[in-house]
Amino acid sequence: MTQKLHPWENPEQDYARTLAKRRSERRYRSLQLVKTLKILLTEFKKYDVNNFNSAKKFVSRMQRELKKLEK
């Protein structure tokens, strides 16, 4: 069974590979965001600011999601 392409799709392009590439790019950007948030939280801790609990929860939730994606 051949895959039916839409008129705007390029028959020479491997769409499964393109989607995998996009997923890896999203994963990379998410990892960079987690690192940035962790650094920011560390900076706030230096100034004894502890009212960013939602950001901590957000970072830990992102890390859990990334672990699921990497499996």
N, C-alpha and C positions, 0 to 999 in steps of 0.2 A: 504494500500500500504506500503510495507516494504522498508526500506532504503537499497539500495545496497551498500555494503562495498567493498572497495578495498582490495586486498589480504594482504596488509601490515597493515590494520587497525584492531584494537582489538575489537571484537564484545562485550566484557564485558565493554568497556569504554563508558562513556556518553560524546559524543563530544560537545553537546550543553553546558554542564556544563564546560568542558575544555575551550571552547571559551569564556564563560562569565568570567571565572577566568583570562584568559589572558587579556581581556579588562580591568578588574578591576586593574590588575597589571600595565598595561600601564597607566591607569588613575592616579594611585598612583605615578608612576615614573614621570609623567608629573607635578603633583602637587609639588613633591620634587624639580624638576628643576625650577619651577616658584618661589618657596620660595628661592632657592639658588640665582637665578638671582636678585630677589628683594633685598636680603642682599648685593650682590655685588654692585648693583646700589647705595644703601645707603652708602656703604663704599666709593665709588667714589665721592659721593656728599660731604662727609666730607672733601675731598681734593679739593673741588671746581672744579671737572672735569665734564663738561657737554656735552661732545661730544659723548655720547653713546645713542643718540636718537633712533637708530635702535634697540638697546637692549630693550629700554622702549616699543617700538612698538611691539617687539616680545613677551615680557611678557604680555602686555595687550591682544594681539591676542590669546596667549595660554589660558589666563583666560577666554576669550569669548568662545573659543572652548570647554573648560572644562565645562562651564556652560551649553552649548548646550548638551554635553554628559550626564550630570547629570539629565537633564529633562526627 
